[in-house]
C-alpha cells in the first residue's frame, strides 16, 4: 500500500475532536472549523508516535474506502449516511487500538497539525511503516 498523504489521517481525526463530520468527506462546506489548539504538548514518546502512526494509517484507509463510496453516492441522504458510517468506523478504529486512547490520539494529531517538526516526524514513521 502506498500512503499518498501521510498527514491526511491527522486532519481526518481532528474532526472527531470538534464533533464534526469528516473534513474530506463533508463536501457541503457546512462543517464548523475545529477550535485552534492552544500550545499542545509536543513531548511525546517514540512509543506514542508509533501507536499514533499505526492507527493513523488504519484511519486513512477507512477514509479512502468511504471517500470512494461517497463519490458514487446518488443522493444527499446516502452521502450523509456514508459520512456517519465513515466517522463511526474511524472512531471505532481509534477506540479499539490497544496502544493509544482516543484522547492521546487527538493530542498527538492536534500537536502535529501545529508543529511542522512533529508532523514531519510522524510522516517519516508512517512512510517507514508503509514501505514494509
C-alpha positions, 0 to 999 in steps of 0.5 A: 500500500502506498500512503499518498498523504501521510498527514491526511489521517491527522486532519481526518481525526481532528474532526472527531475532536470538534464533533464534526463530520469528516473534513474530506468527506463533508463536501457541503462546506457546512462543517464548523472549523475545529477550535485552534489548539492552544500550545499542545504538548509536543513531548511525546514518546517514540512509543506514542508516535508509533501507536499514533502512526499505526492507527493513523494509517488504519484511519486513512484507509477507512477514509479512502474506502468511504471517500470512494463510496461517497463519490458514487453516492446518488443522493444527499441522504446516502452521502450523509449516511456514508459520512456517519458510517465513515466517522463511526468506523474511524472512531471505532478504529481509534477506540479499539487500538490497544496502544493509544486512547482516543484522547492521546490520539487527538493530542498527538494529531492536534500537536502535529497539525501545529508543529511542522517538526512533529508532523514531519516526524510522524510522516517519516514513521508512517512512510517507514511503516508503509514501505514494509 
